[in-house]
């Protein structure tokens, strides 16, 4: 026989007249035992393992094996009789790799995973994932999660993913059926025609159509069964799960709940009192209203769960408020504005008379913040935060948020006092109102320690003494657009020009720091600081205030580093920490003098306070 081994497995063949034939025969048996039903322990080792067992088999997939395996890259190896033996694979060989539970194929000089090279299944009649598919459900999957993701452009795809489902004709059904315990609860799709429908069921047998989208027009049709809720302090409209709600009975409603982003169509069956809240239950006209049987309303909640009645129609046909300006056709523009003005102040504005300063509070919009308070503001008793706002006797902690022209203060601890100078109080009856949630009290006298009980606003206070400092004090909650004015009625918030409001605030406090920079902060010498050139060594300067102060103020000077009581001066370079030799001040200005050797220019920052 010309060949000494077999053609495929390279097994040794017995030769004619061969001595010790059993050796060759046994070697062939070992080869068969190794390669038939080939299953190896591992394929990723690059050197023989320690302590192998007789008959252990491995694939050497690495390119550069070492030790007893050196030079055997790609081969099948077996441990036999205390030594390793290798077998050169042929294309098409299969090997099961035990530690991966995967089947590998030898092709092109490398071993490849059967799973990774399997790329197509065609014309399967059934496929079950984690379960058994049957004739009714030829594709069945039993699993907890599933993912469909687009093939990206970097992988040769388009980045899009469109899941296409097709039915034969309009009269057929194409839908997604959602079940609980294999009993239908919801179905969405093209059921019986080509309109998109959503149906629901409580028992899997009786179905109700909730939504339909017309295939031709895109028109949306909703089924809106009316739910019923008894009038109570809180009627949780969002929790009812119905678009239409009938509110039955009588009583007072102070809340519609806190479920966000809901729309409700309301119908009232009797006299209920809806209580206006500027934040959580906003009613037309900003006032509490009493319903009547047959009245209807549209209410919506925002992302925070605050509700607003955006439309209200009385069964009687009567309007909730008087005509709007556009509805008055027998008057000019100015006349319409005057006729529809909320109060005398608004009428004065319409007539071009400007604000009448009826609000005795300064900086009531909290737009002026000369001390540059930020974040969470914590104040000791009597210390000022925003202009015209100081802490009460127990101190105060508050935050603030700007929305459009308004700034809202939120008091989380202590109280905030808004003092009013004695010269602003005529005496008698005053009304306090605001659009926040904090309760308030009004008291007269100096300092930060108030008296009396807090109460909800609007709050009318009688018997105030004339020409006496008066204080409005707010407890925990939000403070928004406070107004303290003579009389028994609260009127529309008076918004004064910003320059006029700043001038009012600078009567009590003024600084030459830029807006948003707190007094005592480090600044740039150029261009932030007031600079004065003078003869070497001698400096004297009178600085006039923007606004005459309520009284002679206290003064704090700062150098460019923010050191108090110091100035910045120039010799051959700019220096900080210069001393002041004399200071004089009055309600209209300050005089500063220094004698710094060699100084040719002096720069300074200041803050003056005549607060009450």
C-alpha positions in Angstrom: 0.0 0.0 0.0 1.6 3.3 -1.0 0.3 5.4 1.9 1.2 4.9 5.5 -1.8 6.8 6.9 -5.4 7.3 6.0 -6.4 10.2 3.8 -8.7 12.1 6.1 -7.8 11.5 9.7 -4.2 10.6 9.1 -4.5 7.3 11.1 -1.5 4.9 10.8 -2.1 1.9 8.6 -0.7 -1.6 9.2 2.0 -2.6 6.7 2.5 -6.0 5.3 4.7 -8.3 7.5 4.8 -5.4 10.1 6.2 -6.4 13.5 4.3 -5.3 16.6 1.1 -4.6 14.7 -0.7 -3.9 18.0 1.3 -0.6 18.4 0.1 0.8 15.1 -3.4 -0.5 15.7 -3.6 1.1 19.2 -2.3 4.4 17.8 -5.0 4.4 15.2 -7.6 3.7 18.0 -6.3 6.6 20.0 -6.6 8.9 17.0 -10.2 7.7 16.5 -10.9 8.2 20.2 -9.6 11.8 19.9 -11.2 12.9 16.7 -14.5 11.1 16.5 -17.3 13.0 18.4 -14.7 15.7 19.0 -15.3 17.6 22.2 -12.5 19.7 23.8 -12.4 21.4 27.2 -11.1 24.8 26.1 -9.7 26.6 23.0 -8.1 29.7 24.5 -5.1 28.3 26.4 -1.7 29.1 24.9 0.2 26.6 27.1 -0.5 23.2 28.5 -2.6 23.2 31.7 -1.2 22.0 35.0 -2.2 18.5 36.0 -4.2 17.4 32.9 -6.2 14.2 33.1 -5.7 11.2 30.8 -7.5 11.8 27.5 -8.1 15.6 28.0 -8.5 17.3 24.6 -8.0 21.0 23.7 -8.0 23.3 20.6 -5.1 25.6 20.3 -6.7 28.6 18.7 -3.9 31.0 19.7 -1.3 31.9 17.2 1.8 31.4 19.3 1.4 28.5 21.8 4.3 27.7 24.2 5.8 24.9 26.1 4.9 21.4 25.0 2.4 23.0 22.6 5.0 25.1 20.8 4.5 25.1 17.0 1.1 23.5 17.2 -1.1 26.6 16.5 -4.6 25.6 15.3 -4.2 21.9 16.1 -6.2 19.5 18.3 -4.1 18.1 21.2 -4.7 15.2 23.5 -3.0 14.2 26.7 -2.1 10.5 26.6 0.3 8.3 28.5 1.9 11.4 30.2 2.6 13.3 27.0 0.8 15.6 24.6 -0.1 14.5 21.1 -1.3 16.9 18.3 -3.6 16.3 15.4 -3.6 18.6 12.3 -7.2 19.6 11.5 -8.7 19.4 8.1 -11.3 21.9 6.6 -14.8 21.0 7.8 -13.9 19.4 11.1 -16.3 20.2 13.9 -15.4 20.5 17.6 -17.6 21.1 20.6 -15.9 23.6 23.1 -17.2 22.6 26.5 -16.5 25.8 28.5 -18.3 27.9 25.9 -21.1 25.4 25.1 -20.5 26.3 21.4 -19.6 24.3 18.3 -16.6 25.4 16.2 -15.8 24.7 12.6 -12.3 24.6 11.1 -12.2 26.5 7.8 -9.5 28.7 6.1 -6.9 27.9 8.7 -8.9 29.1 11.7 -11.6 27.7 14.1 -14.9 29.7 13.8 -17.9 29.7 16.1 -20.9 28.0 14.6 -23.2 30.5 16.3 -21.3 33.6 15.0 -21.2 32.2 11.4 -24.8 31.3 11.3 -26.4 34.3 9.5 -29.6 33.1 7.9 -32.7 31.0 8.5 -35.0 30.7 5.5 -38.5 29.4 5.1 -38.9 28.1 8.7 -42.4 26.9 9.4 -42.2 27.4 13.2 -39.9 29.2 15.7 -40.2 29.1 19.4 -38.1 31.2 21.8 -38.2 29.9 25.3 -41.5 28.0 24.5 -43.0 25.7 21.9 -44.5 27.2 18.7 -47.6 25.5 17.3 -49.8 25.7 14.2 -51.9 28.5 15.8 -48.9 30.4 16.8 -46.0 29.4 14.4 -43.9 32.1 16.1 -43.9 32.1 19.9 -41.6 33.7 22.4 -41.6 33.4 26.2 -39.2 36.0 27.6 -39.1 39.1 29.8 -37.5 41.7 27.5 -37.1 42.2 23.8 -35.1 44.8 21.8 -35.4 46.1 18.3 -32.7 48.6 17.3 -31.8 50.2 14.0 -28.8 49.1 12.0 -26.5 52.2 12.1 -24.9 53.8 9.1 -21.5 52.7 10.5 -22.7 49.1 10.2 -23.9 49.5 6.7 -27.5 50.5 7.6 -29.5 53.7 7.3 -30.0 54.3 11.0 -33.8 54.0 10.6 -36.1 51.2 11.9 -39.5 50.7 10.4 -41.6 47.7 11.7 -44.0 46.8 8.9 -47.2 44.7 9.5 -49.5 44.0 6.5 -52.9 42.6 6.1 -54.5 41.3 2.9 -57.6 43.6 2.6 -59.4 46.4 4.5 -61.9 43.9 5.9 -59.2 41.9 7.6 -57.7 42.7 11.0 -54.2 43.9 11.8 -53.8 44.7 15.5 -51.8 44.5 18.7 -53.8 42.6 21.3 -52.8 43.2 24.9 -53.9 40.5 27.4 -53.9 39.8 31.1 -53.8 36.0 31.9 -54.5 35.4 28.2 -57.7 37.5 28.4 -57.9 40.5 26.2 -57.8 44.0 27.8 -56.8 46.3 25.0 -56.4 46.2 21.2 -55.0 48.8 18.9 -54.8 48.6 15.1 -56.8 48.3 11.9 -59.7 46.1 13.0 -62.2 45.4 10.3 -61.3 48.5 8.2 -58.4 50.9 7.6 -59.2 53.4 10.4 -56.9 53.3 13.4 -58.9 52.1 16.5 -58.2 51.6 20.2 -60.5 49.3 22.1 -60.6 48.2 25.7 -62.3 45.4 27.6 -62.8 44.6 31.3 -63.4 40.9 30.8 -62.0 39.9 27.3 -65.5 39.5 25.8 -67.2 42.9 25.9 -65.2 45.5 24.0 -65.6 49.3 24.0 -64.0 51.6 21.4 -62.1 54.4 23.1 -60.4 56.1 20.1 -60.8 56.2 16.4 -58.6 58.1 13.8 -60.2 58.5 10.4 -57.9 57.2 7.6 -58.9 59.9 5.1 -59.1 63.0 7.2 -57.0 62.3 10.3 -60.0 63.3 12.4 -59.9 62.1 16.0 -63.0 60.7 17.6 -62.9 60.0 21.4 -65.4 58.0 23.5 -65.9 60.2 26.6 -68.2 58.6 29.2 -69.0 60.9 32.0 -67.8 60.1 35.5 -69.4 61.4 38.6 -67.7 62.9 41.7 -69.3 64.4 44.8 -68.3 67.9 45.8 -65.7 67.9 48.5 -62.8 70.0 49.7 -60.5 68.1 47.3 -62.0 66.6 44.1 -59.2 64.6 42.4 -60.1 65.2 38.8 -56.9 63.6 37.5 -57.5 60.4 39.4 -61.0 59.9 37.9 -59.7 58.7 34.6 -62.5 60.3 32.6 -62.6 63.3 30.2 -66.0 64.4 31.3 -66.9 64.8 35.0 -70.1 65.7 36.7 -69.6 67.4 40.1 -72.7 66.6 42.2 -74.0 68.2 45.3 -73.0 71.3 47.2 -70.1 72.4 49.3 -66.7 74.1 49.0 -64.0 72.9 46.6 -60.5 74.1 47.4 -58.5 71.7 45.2 -58.8 69.6 42.0 -55.9 67.3 43.1 -52.3 67.4 41.9 -52.3 65.0 38.9 -50.3 66.8 36.1 -51.2 67.5 32.5 -54.9 66.6 32.4 -57.9 68.1 30.6 -61.4 67.8 32.1 -64.8 68.9 30.9 -66.9 69.7 34.0 -70.6 69.8 34.6 -72.1 71.1 37.8 -75.4 69.8 39.3 -75.8 72.3 42.1 -74.5 75.3 44.0 -70.8 74.5 44.8 -68.2 77.1 45.9 -65.0 77.0 43.9 -62.2 78.7 45.9 -59.7 80.6 43.8 -56.0 79.9 44.5 -53.4 81.9 42.6 -51.2 78.8 42.3 -53.2 75.6 42.5 -56.7 76.4 41.5 -56.8 79.5 39.2 -60.3 80.6 38.4 -61.5 83.1 35.8 -61.2 86.7 37.0 -59.0 85.5 39.9 -62.0 85.3 42.3 -64.0 82.6 44.1 -67.2 81.7 42.3 -70.5 79.8 43.1 -71.7 77.3 40.5 -75.3 76.6 39.5 -77.0 73.5 38.1 -76.1 73.2 34.4 -73.0 75.3 34.5 -70.1 73.9 32.6 -66.3 74.5 32.6 -63.1 73.4 31.1 -60.2 72.7 33.5 -56.6 71.8 32.8 -53.6 71.0 35.0 -50.0 72.0 34.2 -46.8 69.9 34.6 -46.8 70.6 38.3 -50.4 69.5 38.9 -51.8 73.0 39.3 -55.2 73.4 37.9 -56.7 76.3 35.9 -60.3 76.8 34.8 -59.7 78.1 31.3 -63.4 78.5 30.4 -66.7 78.7 32.4 -70.2 79.0 31.0 -73.2 79.6 33.2 -76.4 77.8 32.3 -78.2 81.1 32.5 -76.0 82.5 29.8 -74.8 85.4 32.0 -71.0 86.2 31.8 -68.7 85.9 34.8 -67.3 89.4 34.1 -68.0 92.5 32.3 -67.3 93.1 28.6 -63.7 93.1 27.3 -62.4 96.3 25.7 -62.8 94.9 22.2 -66.5 94.3 22.9 -67.1 98.0 23.6 -67.7 99.5 20.1 -69.1 103.0 21.1 -65.9 104.3 22.6 -62.3 105.1 21.5 -59.3 103.1 22.5 -58.6 105.1 25.7 -62.3 105.1 26.7 -62.4 101.3 26.4 -59.3 101.0 28.5 -60.8 103.2 31.2 -64.2 101.5 31.1 -62.6 98.0 31.5 -59.9 99.1 34.0 -59.7 96.9 37.1 -59.5 99.9 39.5 -58.8 103.6 39.6 -55.0 103.0 39.4 -55.4 101.1 36.2 -57.7 103.7 34.8 -55.1 106.4 35.6 -52.5 104.4 33.7 -55.0 104.1 30.7 -55.3 107.9 30.8 -51.6 108.3 30.6 -51.3 109.6 34.2 -48.8 106.9 35.1 -48.6 105.1 38.4 -49.9 106.8 41.5 -47.6 105.1 44.0 -50.5 103.7 46.0 -48.4 100.6 46.9 -46.5 101.7 50.0 -44.0 98.8 49.6 -40.8 99.5 47.8 -39.4 96.9 45.4 -42.6 94.9 45.6 -41.7 93.0 42.4 -38.4 92.1 44.1 -36.6 93.2 40.9 -33.9 95.2 42.8 -31.2 93.1 44.4 -28.3 95.5 45.0 -26.7 93.1 47.6 -26.6 90.4 44.8 -28.2 87.7 47.0 -28.2 84.3 45.2 -29.1 80.7 45.8 -30.5 79.9 49.2 -30.4 83.2 51.2 -29.9 82.8 55.0 -30.2 86.1 57.0 -29.7 86.9 60.6 -32.5 88.9 62.4 -32.8 92.3 60.9 -30.4 91.6 58.0 -31.4 92.6 54.5 -31.7 90.3 51.4 -33.4 91.9 48.4 -33.8 95.6 48.6 -36.6 96.5 51.0 -36.7 92.9 52.5 -35.1 92.0 55.9 -35.3 89.0 58.2 -37.6 88.9 61.1 -36.7 88.4 64.8 -35.9 84.7 64.2 -33.9 85.3 61.0 -35.0 84.0 57.7 -34.1 81.5 55.0 -35.5 81.9 51.5 -35.0 81.2 47.8 -36.2 83.2 44.8 -37.2 82.5 41.3 -37.6 85.0 38.4 -40.4 84.6 35.9 -40.8 87.4 33.4 -41.1 90.7 35.3 -41.8 89.0 38.6 -39.6 87.5 41.3 -41.2 85.1 43.8 -39.7 84.6 47.2 -40.1 81.3 48.9 -39.6 81.4 52.7 -38.6 78.1 54.2 -37.7 79.2 57.7 -38.2 82.3 59.8 -40.0 85.3 58.4 -39.4 88.3 56.1 -40.2 91.9 57.0 -41.0 94.6 54.4 -40.6 97.9 56.4 -42.3 101.1 55.3 -40.9 104.5 56.3 -43.0 106.6 58.6 -43.3 109.4 56.0 -45.3 106.9 53.7 -48.1 106.2 56.2 -51.1 108.5 56.4 -52.8 106.4 59.0 -56.2 104.7 59.0 -57.3 101.6 57.0 -55.0 99.7 54.7 -55.3 96.5 52.7 -52.5 94.0 52.1 -52.7 91.6 49.1 -50.3 89.3 47.2 -50.4 86.4 44.8 -48.4 83.9 46.9 -49.2 81.4 49.7 -47.5 82.9 52.7 -49.7 84.4 55.5 -48.9 87.9 56.8 -49.3 90.3 59.6 -48.9 94.1 59.9 -47.4 95.9 62.8 -46.0 99.3 63.6 -42.6 100.2 65.2 -38.9 99.7 64.5 -36.7 96.7 64.7 -37.4 93.2 63.5 -39.6 91.8 66.3 -43.2 91.9 65.2 -46.5 91.3 67.0 -49.9 89.9 66.2 -51.2 86.8 64.4 -50.5 85.8 60.8 -53.5 85.6 58.5 -54.3 84.8 54.8 -54.4 87.7 52.3 -56.1 89.8 51.3 -55.8 91.3 54.8 -57.4 94.6 55.8 -55.9 96.4 58.8 -57.6 99.4 60.6 -56.4 101.9 63.1 -52.8 102.4 61.9 -51.2 105.5 63.3 -50.0 108.2 60.9 -46.3 108.9 60.4 -45.2 105.7 62.1 -43.0 103.1 60.7 -45.2 100.2 59.5 -44.0 96.7 58.7 -45.5 93.9 56.6 -44.2 90.5 57.8 -44.6 87.2 55.9 -44.3 83.7 57.4 -43.3 80.6 55.6 -44.6 80.2 52.0 -44.3 82.1 48.7 -44.5 85.9 48.4 -45.4 87.2 45.0 -46.4 90.8 44.0 -47.3 92.1 47.5 -49.2 95.3 47.7 -50.0 97.4 50.8 -52.4 100.3 49.9 -54.8 102.7 51.6 -58.5 101.6 51.8 -60.5 98.4 52.1 -60.1 97.0 48.6 -57.2 95.3 47.0 -56.5 96.5 43.5 -54.4 95.4 40.6 -50.7 95.2 41.3 -48.9 98.5 40.7 -45.9 97.9 38.5 -43.6 100.9 38.7 -40.8 101.8 36.1 -37.6 100.0 37.1 -35.6 103.3 37.3 -38.2 104.8 39.7 -38.1 101.6 41.8 -34.3 101.7 41.9 -34.4 105.3 43.0 -36.8 104.4 45.8 -34.5 101.6 46.9 -31.4 103.8 46.8 -32.9 106.2 49.3 -32.1 103.5 51.8 -29.1 101.6 50.3 -26.6 102.4 47.5 -23.5 100.8 46.2 -21.2 101.4 43.2 -20.7 97.7 42.5 -22.1 96.5 39.2 -25.5 94.6 39.1 -25.1 91.1 40.3 -21.8 91.7 42.2 -22.1 91.7 46.0 -20.5 94.5 48.0 -17.1 93.3 49.3 -16.4 91.1 46.2 -13.1 91.3 44.4 -13.3 93.5 41.2 -11.2 94.6 38.3 -9.6 98.0 38.9 -10.3 98.8 35.2 -13.2 99.4 34.5 -15.1 98.5 37.7 -13.7 100.9 40.2 -14.2 104.7 40.7 -10.7 106.2 40.1 -9.5 109.6 41.1 -6.2 111.2 40.0 -4.5 113.6 42.5 -1.2 115.1 43.5 1.3 112.5 44.8 0.5 111.5 48.4 -2.6 113.5 48.9 -6.2 112.4 48.1 -9.5 114.1 49.0 -12.7 113.5 47.1 -16.4 114.2 47.6 -18.7 111.6 46.1 -22.3 112.5 45.5 -25.0 109.8 45.9 -27.4 109.0 43.1 -30.3 109.6 45.5 -30.6 111.6 48.7 -30.6 109.2 51.6 -33.4 108.9 54.2 -30.8 109.9 56.8 -27.0 110.2 57.1 -25.9 106.7 56.2 -23.3 104.3 57.4 -20.4 103.8 55.0 -18.2 100.8 54.1 -15.2 101.3 51.7 -13.6 98.4 49.8 -10.4 98.0 47.8 -10.2 95.9 44.7 -9.7 92.7 46.7 -12.8 93.4 48.7 -11.0 94.3 51.9 -13.3 96.7 54.0 -12.1 100.0 55.2 -9.3 100.1 52.6 -8.7 101.7 49.1 -6.7 100.8 46.1 -3.9 103.2 45.1 -1.4 103.7 42.3 2.3 104.5 42.7 4.1 102.9 39.9 1.7 100.0 40.1 -1.7 99.4 41.6 -1.7 98.4 45.2 -4.5 97.3 47.6 -4.9 97.9 51.4 -4.5 101.7 51.4 -5.6 103.4 54.6 -8.2 106.2 54.9 -7.3 109.2 57.1 -10.7 110.9 57.2 -14.3 110.3 56.2 -17.3 112.6 56.3 -20.8 112.0 55.1 -24.3 113.4 54.9 -27.6 112.4 53.2 -26.3 113.6 49.8 -22.7 112.3 49.7 -19.4 111.3 51.3 -16.0 112.8 51.6 -13.0 110.5 51.6 -9.4 111.6 52.4 -6.1 109.7 52.5 -2.4 110.4 52.7 -0.6 107.5 51.1 3.0 108.2 50.3 3.7 108.3 46.6 0.1 107.6 45.5 -1.0 109.4 42.4 -4.4 107.8 41.8 -6.9 106.3 44.2 -9.7 103.9 43.4 -12.5 102.6 45.7 -15.7 100.8 46.0 -18.4 101.6 48.6 -21.8 100.7 50.1 -23.9 103.1 52.1 -26.9 102.1 54.2 -29.7 104.2 55.7 -32.0 101.3 56.1 -34.8 101.2 58.7 
